[in-house]
C-alpha cells in the first residue's frame, strides 16, 4: 500500500467511521445501515492476488446484510480494481474532490463555541439539510445511524445562528472538516464561511497544521466557498455501485 496515495482514503475512513467493519485481507467491508456511501462501501487499499475472488466475497457479504455492494475508489485503491468493476457493469457515481489547505495560525473564527458533542439542535439542522436523501436498511432509523457515525471519533461541533453547522475531526497534523450545512433559507449570508473559519481556528489551536474536506464535483456552490477560503484540490475518489 502506497501511504502517500492512500493517506486521504485512510483519513476519510477514520473521520467518518462506519460502526460496522469486517476486515478481509487488505479490504474493509464498512456498513452503517445504508446511511452514506462513505460508511457503506468497501475500502480496498492493497494489491490483491485474486481480484475477481475478492470482489465475489465482497458481493456475498453485502448481499448477506441486504445492502448493495459499493466500492470506494480513491488514489490508493487496489490496482486494477476500478477497471474490473467497470467490466462487471458497476456504475461510477459521485466523483468527489478532496480539498486541503495549510493552517497558518491567522485563522479567525466567528466566536461561536465548539462543543465536543452535537446538541439536539445541531443534529436537527444537519439532518434537515443532509438527511433527506438517506434511507436506512432494517429497523434502525436513518438518523440514528448518522448519530452512531458521528459518535465513532472525537470531534468538535459548531452551530451558528441555529441554521448553520459544521464538524471538525482532529487527526494528528490534519483537521478533517465534515457536515458543513446551512439551512436553505439562510444561505448567501456568509454563515458557511463563518462556521468553516471557526473550525479551522479550533483545529489550529489543537495542533493541526493542515485541513482537508471532501465535496462532490457537482456541488459548485460549496466548491466555490472552499476555494475562496484557500482550499485546493489534493485528491479525488469516486464510488462504483453494483447494478
ABEGO torsion letter per residue (X at the ends): XBAAAAAAAAAAAAABBBABBBBBEABBBBBBGGBEAAABBBBBABBBABAAAAAAAAAAAAAAAGBBBBBBBBAABBBGAAAAAAAAGBBBBGBBBBBBBBBAGABBBAGBBBBABBBAAAAAAAAAAAAAABBBBEABBAAAAAAAAAAABBBBBBBBGGABBBBBBBBEABBBBBGBBBBAAABGAGAAAAAAAAAAAAAAAAGBABBBBBBBAABAAAAAAAAAAGBBBABBBBBBBBX
